[in-house]
Amino acid sequence: MSESDQDLFPSLKASRPPGAYAFIHWNATAVAMHVHCECGQMTHIDVDFCYHLKCVKCGRVYECDPHIRLHKLSFEPRNSWPTES
């Protein structure tokens, strides 16, 4: 990754979340998100890949952190993906 790419993705330089976590690798995948801006605007998007977002109301630009926290469950849902290779 070049230095200019690192400027576009500052969270890649940040430390990972504490505890269990996952890292999103976009692989020709679509995402549907409800985006909540600091200004109060909520927007729904359906896109292929999503690295940066711009609020349609106030114009703030956000980076999508590829790290997501994992929360331990006390049960196993039927649709759990195995973490083994």
Backbone as JSON Lines, residues from 0, in Angstrom:
{"i":0,"aa":"M","n":[0.85,-1.18,0.0],"ca":[0.0,0.0,0.0],"c":[0.89,1.24,0.0]}
{"i":1,"aa":"S","n":[0.62,2.17,-0.88],"ca":[1.44,3.38,-0.98],"c":[1.09,4.35,0.15]}
{"i":2,"aa":"E","n":[1.95,5.36,0.35],"ca":[1.68,6.36,1.37],"c":[0.4,7.11,1.09]}
{"i":3,"aa":"S","n":[0.11,7.39,-0.19],"ca":[-1.13,8.1,-0.5],"c":[-2.35,7.24,-0.17]}
{"i":4,"aa":"D","n":[-2.25,5.92,-0.35],"ca":[-3.34,5.03,0.04],"c":[-3.51,5.05,1.55]}
{"i":5,"aa":"Q","n":[-2.41,5.09,2.3],"ca":[-2.5,5.14,3.76],"c":[-3.19,6.4,4.22]}
{"i":6,"aa":"D","n":[-3.01,7.51,3.51],"ca":[-3.71,8.75,3.86],"c":[-5.21,8.6,3.65]}
{"i":7,"aa":"L","n":[-5.62,7.81,2.65],"ca":[-7.04,7.61,2.39],"c":[-7.68,6.64,3.38]}
{"i":8,"aa":"F","n":[-6.89,5.78,4.0],"ca":[-7.4,4.75,4.9],"c":[-6.7,4.84,6.25]}
{"i":9,"aa":"P","n":[-6.94,5.91,7.03],"ca":[-6.21,6.06,8.3],"c":[-6.49,4.96,9.3]}
{"i":10,"aa":"S","n":[-7.65,4.32,9.27],"ca":[-7.93,3.29,10.27],"c":[-7.05,2.06,10.09]}
{"i":11,"aa":"L","n":[-6.49,1.86,8.89],"ca":[-5.61,0.71,8.69],"c":[-4.35,0.85,9.53]}
{"i":12,"aa":"K","n":[-3.99,2.08,9.89],"ca":[-2.83,2.31,10.74],"c":[-3.21,2.26,12.22]}
{"i":13,"aa":"A","n":[-4.49,2.35,12.52],"ca":[-4.96,2.35,13.91],"c":[-4.89,0.95,14.49]}
{"i":14,"aa":"S","n":[-4.91,0.88,15.8],"ca":[-4.87,-0.43,16.44],"c":[-6.21,-1.13,16.28]}
{"i":15,"aa":"R","n":[-6.16,-2.44,16.34],"ca":[-7.38,-3.22,16.22],"c":[-8.24,-3.04,17.46]}
{"i":16,"aa":"P","n":[-9.54,-3.36,17.37],"ca":[-10.41,-3.24,18.55],"c":[-9.98,-4.23,19.63]}
{"i":17,"aa":"P","n":[-10.27,-3.93,20.89],"ca":[-9.93,-4.89,21.95],"c":[-10.8,-6.13,21.84]}
{"i":18,"aa":"G","n":[-10.28,-7.25,22.29],"ca":[-11.06,-8.49,22.28],"c":[-11.18,-9.09,20.9]}
{"i":19,"aa":"A","n":[-12.23,-9.87,20.71],"ca":[-12.46,-10.54,19.42],"c":[-12.86,-9.53,18.37]}
{"i":20,"aa":"Y","n":[-12.35,-9.71,17.15],"ca":[-12.7,-8.81,16.06],"c":[-12.56,-9.53,14.74]}
{"i":21,"aa":"A","n":[-13.09,-8.93,13.69],"ca":[-12.93,-9.42,12.32],"c":[-12.47,-8.25,11.46]}
{"i":22,"aa":"F","n":[-11.91,-8.55,10.31],"ca":[-11.45,-7.53,9.37],"c":[-12.16,-7.78,8.05]}
{"i":23,"aa":"I","n":[-12.86,-6.8,7.54],"ca":[-13.63,-6.96,6.31],"c":[-12.69,-6.88,5.11]}
{"i":24,"aa":"H","n":[-12.71,-7.91,4.27],"ca":[-11.98,-7.91,3.0],"c":[-13.03,-7.88,1.9]}
{"i":25,"aa":"W","n":[-13.16,-6.76,1.21],"ca":[-14.15,-6.66,0.13],"c":[-13.7,-7.55,-1.01]}
{"i":26,"aa":"N","n":[-14.58,-8.43,-1.43],"ca":[-14.25,-9.39,-2.48],"c":[-15.43,-9.45,-3.46]}
{"i":27,"aa":"A","n":[-15.57,-8.4,-4.24],"ca":[-16.69,-8.3,-5.19],"c":[-18.03,-8.52,-4.49]}
{"i":28,"aa":"T","n":[-18.19,-7.88,-3.33],"ca":[-19.4,-8.06,-2.54],"c":[-20.18,-6.77,-2.4]}
{"i":29,"aa":"A","n":[-21.47,-6.92,-2.36],"ca":[-22.36,-5.77,-2.13],"c":[-22.58,-5.62,-0.63]}
{"i":30,"aa":"V","n":[-22.86,-4.4,-0.22],"ca":[-23.17,-4.13,1.18],"c":[-24.42,-3.26,1.23]}
{"i":31,"aa":"A","n":[-25.26,-3.53,2.21],"ca":[-26.41,-2.67,2.51],"c":[-26.17,-2.12,3.91]}
{"i":32,"aa":"M","n":[-26.24,-0.8,4.05],"ca":[-25.97,-0.17,5.35],"c":[-26.96,0.94,5.64]}
{"i":33,"aa":"H","n":[-27.3,1.07,6.91],"ca":[-27.95,2.27,7.4],"c":[-26.83,3.13,7.97]}
{"i":34,"aa":"V","n":[-26.66,4.31,7.44],"ca":[-25.57,5.2,7.82],"c":[-26.15,6.32,8.68]}
{"i":35,"aa":"H","n":[-25.6,6.5,9.87],"ca":[-26.05,7.53,10.8],"c":[-24.94,8.56,10.96]}
{"i":36,"aa":"C","n":[-25.17,9.78,10.51],"ca":[-24.19,10.86,10.59],"c":[-24.31,11.6,11.92]}
{"i":37,"aa":"E","n":[-23.25,12.29,12.31],"ca":[-23.26,13.11,13.52],"c":[-24.32,14.2,13.46]}
{"i":38,"aa":"C","n":[-24.68,14.66,12.26],"ca":[-25.66,15.73,12.1],"c":[-27.1,15.23,12.3]}
{"i":39,"aa":"G","n":[-27.28,13.9,12.42],"ca":[-28.61,13.34,12.62],"c":[-29.21,12.71,11.38]}
{"i":40,"aa":"Q","n":[-28.58,12.91,10.23],"ca":[-29.08,12.32,8.98],"c":[-28.89,10.81,8.98]}
{"i":41,"aa":"M","n":[-29.92,10.07,8.58],"ca":[-29.81,8.62,8.41],"c":[-30.09,8.33,6.95]}
{"i":42,"aa":"T","n":[-29.2,7.57,6.33],"ca":[-29.33,7.23,4.92],"c":[-29.13,5.73,4.76]}
{"i":43,"aa":"H","n":[-29.84,5.12,3.84],"ca":[-29.64,3.71,3.51],"c":[-28.91,3.64,2.18]}
{"i":44,"aa":"I","n":[-27.88,2.8,2.11],"ca":[-27.17,2.62,0.85],"c":[-27.05,1.13,0.53]}
{"i":45,"aa":"D","n":[-27.04,0.82,-0.75],"ca":[-26.77,-0.51,-1.29],"c":[-25.71,-0.31,-2.37]}
{"i":46,"aa":"V","n":[-24.49,-0.74,-2.09],"ca":[-23.38,-0.5,-3.02],"c":[-22.45,-1.71,-3.08]}
{"i":47,"aa":"D","n":[-21.63,-1.75,-4.11],"ca":[-20.53,-2.71,-4.18],"c":[-19.32,-2.01,-3.58]}
{"i":48,"aa":"F","n":[-18.75,-2.59,-2.56],"ca":[-17.61,-2.03,-1.84],"c":[-18.04,-0.73,-1.15]}
{"i":49,"aa":"C","n":[-17.4,-0.38,-0.08],"ca":[-17.69,0.89,0.57],"c":[-16.52,1.24,1.48]}
{"i":50,"aa":"Y","n":[-15.7,2.14,1.01],"ca":[-14.53,2.56,1.78],"c":[-14.72,3.93,2.42]}
{"i":51,"aa":"H","n":[-15.47,4.81,1.75],"ca":[-15.71,6.15,2.25],"c":[-17.18,6.5,2.02]}
{"i":52,"aa":"L","n":[-17.71,7.33,2.92],"ca":[-19.09,7.79,2.82],"c":[-19.13,9.3,2.92]}
{"i":53,"aa":"K","n":[-20.09,9.92,2.23],"ca":[-20.3,11.36,2.34],"c":[-21.76,11.59,2.7]}
{"i":54,"aa":"C","n":[-22.0,12.34,3.78],"ca":[-23.36,12.63,4.22],"c":[-24.07,13.51,3.19]}
{"i":55,"aa":"V","n":[-25.28,13.11,2.83],"ca":[-26.03,13.87,1.83],"c":[-26.58,15.17,2.4]}
{"i":56,"aa":"K","n":[-26.62,15.3,3.73],"ca":[-27.16,16.5,4.36],"c":[-26.09,17.54,4.66]}
{"i":57,"aa":"C","n":[-25.03,17.13,5.38],"ca":[-24.03,18.11,5.83],"c":[-22.71,18.05,5.05]}
{"i":58,"aa":"G","n":[-22.49,16.98,4.28],"ca":[-21.28,16.86,3.49],"c":[-20.09,16.27,4.2]}
{"i":59,"aa":"R","n":[-20.24,15.88,5.49],"ca":[-19.12,15.24,6.19],"c":[-18.72,13.98,5.44]}
{"i":60,"aa":"V","n":[-17.41,13.71,5.42],"ca":[-16.89,12.5,4.77],"c":[-16.33,11.59,5.84]}
{"i":61,"aa":"Y","n":[-16.68,10.32,5.76],"ca":[-16.24,9.32,6.73],"c":[-15.5,8.19,6.03]}
{"i":62,"aa":"E","n":[-14.56,7.59,6.76],"ca":[-13.93,6.36,6.32],"c":[-14.66,5.21,6.99]}
{"i":63,"aa":"C","n":[-14.88,4.12,6.27],"ca":[-15.48,2.92,6.85],"c":[-14.35,2.07,7.42]}
{"i":64,"aa":"D","n":[-14.34,1.92,8.72],"ca":[-13.31,1.11,9.38],"c":[-13.54,-0.35,9.01]}
{"i":65,"aa":"P","n":[-12.53,-1.03,8.48],"ca":[-12.73,-2.42,8.09],"c":[-12.78,-3.39,9.27]}
{"i":66,"aa":"H","n":[-12.45,-2.9,10.49],"ca":[-12.54,-3.76,11.68],"c":[-13.97,-3.74,12.21]}
{"i":67,"aa":"I","n":[-14.46,-4.91,12.57],"ca":[-15.76,-5.0,13.24],"c":[-15.59,-5.8,14.52]}
{"i":68,"aa":"R","n":[-16.28,-5.37,15.57],"ca":[-16.22,-6.09,16.84],"c":[-17.07,-7.34,16.76]}
{"i":69,"aa":"L","n":[-16.63,-8.37,17.44],"ca":[-17.38,-9.62,17.53],"c":[-17.88,-9.76,18.96]}
{"i":70,"aa":"H","n":[-19.15,-10.08,19.12],"ca":[-19.77,-10.21,20.43],"c":[-20.05,-11.69,20.71]}
{"i":71,"aa":"K","n":[-19.57,-12.19,21.84],"ca":[-19.74,-13.59,22.21],"c":[-21.21,-13.87,22.51]}
{"i":72,"aa":"L","n":[-21.71,-14.98,21.97],"ca":[-23.09,-15.4,22.22],"c":[-23.11,-16.56,23.21]}
{"i":73,"aa":"S","n":[-24.23,-16.73,23.88],"ca":[-24.39,-17.84,24.81],"c":[-25.05,-19.05,24.14]}
{"i":74,"aa":"F","n":[-25.28,-18.95,22.83],"ca":[-25.91,-20.03,22.06],"c":[-25.3,-20.02,20.67]}
{"i":75,"aa":"E","n":[-25.53,-21.07,19.9],"ca":[-25.02,-21.13,18.54],"c":[-26.17,-21.05,17.54]}
{"i":76,"aa":"P","n":[-26.28,-19.94,16.8],"ca":[-27.32,-19.83,15.78],"c":[-27.13,-20.88,14.68]}
{"i":77,"aa":"R","n":[-28.21,-21.22,14.03],"ca":[-28.14,-22.23,12.94],"c":[-27.26,-21.8,11.79]}
{"i":78,"aa":"N","n":[-27.13,-20.51,11.55],"ca":[-26.4,-20.03,10.37],"c":[-24.99,-19.53,10.71]}
{"i":79,"aa":"S","n":[-24.34,-20.08,11.72],"ca":[-22.98,-19.67,12.08],"c":[-21.98,-20.16,11.03]}
{"i":80,"aa":"W","n":[-21.06,-19.28,10.65],"ca":[-19.99,-19.67,9.72],"c":[-18.83,-20.2,10.52]}
{"i":81,"aa":"P","n":[-18.23,-21.32,10.1],"ca":[-17.05,-21.83,10.82],"c":[-15.86,-20.9,10.62]}
{"i":82,"aa":"T","n":[-14.99,-20.82,11.62],"ca":[-13.79,-20.0,11.5],"c":[-12.58,-20.81,11.11]}
{"i":83,"aa":"E","n":[-12.77,-22.09,10.78],"ca":[-11.67,-22.95,10.37],"c":[-11.41,-22.78,8.87]}
{"i":84,"aa":"S","n":[-10.19,-23.08,8.47],"ca":[-9.86,-23.0,7.03],"c":[-10.39,-24.19,6.3]}
